[in-house]
Amino acid sequence: MSNPVSRARSAATARIAPPAPRSSLLWRPRAAADAVGSKHLELLGLDIDNVDLDRAAADLAEAGRLARESRVVFVNAHVMNCAWADRAYWDTVASADIRYADGSGLAVAARLAGDALIDNVNGTDLLPLLAAQAVDKGVTIFLLGGAPGAAAGSAATIAAQGLPHAIAGTHHGFFDKGSAEEAAVIERINTSGASILLVGMGVPLQDCWIERNAHRVKVPVQVGVGGLFDFYSGRVSRAPSILRTLGLEWTWRLAQEPGRMWRRYIIGNVTFMARAAVLGLKSRWRNETAVAA
């Protein structure tokens, strides 16, 4: 007979809208992924955890259960552009314990290098799975960041999905960094009992904040999640399923906020793809040379 936690997890999972299917032109089908075996992929000079959403959620929840210190970065085209422009931020990304590939830009980069990613491991699709895994493993999550109300709204969404006990607490991201106010926020996180901290402050601030405060925040698993709370609280709508399937979710974001997003998605995507193409060709050449030798 299943226990109450398992029943709650199953009920919640049934309410979670599944991620959009992935285009096989960008991501590797599951059957092919299972045959590969290795969960790591060298891409754009970084070691990427090449797993699907279910495996990522299970791994993070297990790390929380074991109190295994893990600093996690979702690597997307914007992250790479920022890292290429700022050596200190590159070091922050490269020194993370876990890096997941987020978005179609990374999927295209992998194809250019002659390889493929298994899945689009993004925070919005991952959160409900992570919350379910957290309840199953007896750990909790603290949500930090976003505008006032965004993190709390995300917690309310998770509660409505049947997992109210997954969340240990929330706090918005609009506090003075390096101040007494920040110290009070960190104390609130530390006393919450959470094993996983999701930080939504945007790139590169969130990853640098996590690294800078690692000695003060007593939560083993710390993850930078960008604008996750805006999406999950319903403050910003997600792209229709067909756009997500085709890897074109960025076009929806651009259409929503063209004045704010055009530089990131027009100039940024062109910059990223140009550099990814060069790095991909070099990677293919090195691999072919190694095989020939």
C-alpha positions, 0 to 999 in steps of 0.5 A: 500500500502506498504511503501518504507522501507517495499518494500526494506526489502521484496526485500532484504529478497528475496535475502538472502539465507535462513539458512540450515534446522536444523536436528531434532536430534539436534534442536526441530522442529518449531511446537514443539517449538511453543507449549513450550511457554517459550523462556528461557532454563537453560543450562550448568549453564546459562540462554539461550534465546531459540528462533529462528533466526527470533525472535532473529533478531526482539528482537535485532532490537526492543531493539535498537529502544527502546534504551534498553541496552543489552549486547549479547553473542553467547554461543558456545562450545568454549565460554564455554571452555574459560569460564570454564577455566577463572572465570572472563570470566565466569562472563562476559558471565553469566552477559550478558543481552542476551545469544543465543545458537550457534552451534551443541555443545550446541544443543547436550548439551541440548539433554543430559540434556533432553531438546532441543534448537529451533534453531542454533542462529549464527551470520552469519545466523542472520546478514541479518535478523537483517539488514532487521529488523533494516531497518524496525524499523528505526535503524542502525548497526555499524560493528567493528572488523576483519582484515582490509576490513572484516567489510567493505566487510560485509557492501558491502554484506548487501548493495548488498542485498538491505539494504545499509541503515542498516549500520551506519559505519565500522571499523576493529579490529586491533587497540591498545586497551586502547590507543588514537587510541581506543578512536578515534574508540569509538568516531567514533562509538558514532557519527555514530548514530548506535543503534546496535554494532556488535563486531568481535574480537574473544573469549574471547576478544570481550565480555571482550572489550564490558563489559570493554567499556560499559560506553564509547560506547553509543550504546544500543545493543552490540553483540560479533560476533566472525568471522562473518565478515570473513564469510560475506565478503567472506574472509572465505567460509561457509560449504555446506548446508548439513554439516550445516544441520547435525551440522557439520560446524565445520568440514569444518572450521577444514579442511580449517585451520587445523593448527590453528583450531585443538586444538579448534575443536579436543581437545576443542570439546572432553573437552566440550562434556565430561563436557556437558555429566556430567552436563547433567546427573546431570540435568536429575537426579535433574529433576527426583528427583524433579518429584519423590518428 
